[in-house]
Amino acid sequence: MAVYAIGEIKNIIDKDKWLEYKSRVKQTIELYDGKVLFRGEHVENFAGDDKYAEVVALEFETLEKAKEWFHSKEYQDIISIRQMGAQVNLNLFQ
């Protein structure tokens, strides 16, 4: 059963670091049979008070593949870049 990782990008701290992370993360996802379903910038709130600068949705074939990706050396190597670039919530849904 497919699993979805949803990233809520709350605050972009350093645009250059954020762009560097975004340019490198897709290849780590693909190594674990994942794909980016969509990535977008916040435009407007219809309901609620939460505002995110950006949002991303990833799809993995299984929960195990999603966990393998997150804990992989390839992804762990770029987490520090992500942390310097933006505040991110990353959650899994099934």
Buried (B, 14 or more C-beta within 10 A) or exposed (E): EEBBBBBBBBEBEBEEBBEBBBEBBBEBBEBBBBEBEEBEEEEEEEEEEEEBBBBBBBBBBBEEBBBBBBEBEBBEEBEEBBBBBBBBEEEBEE
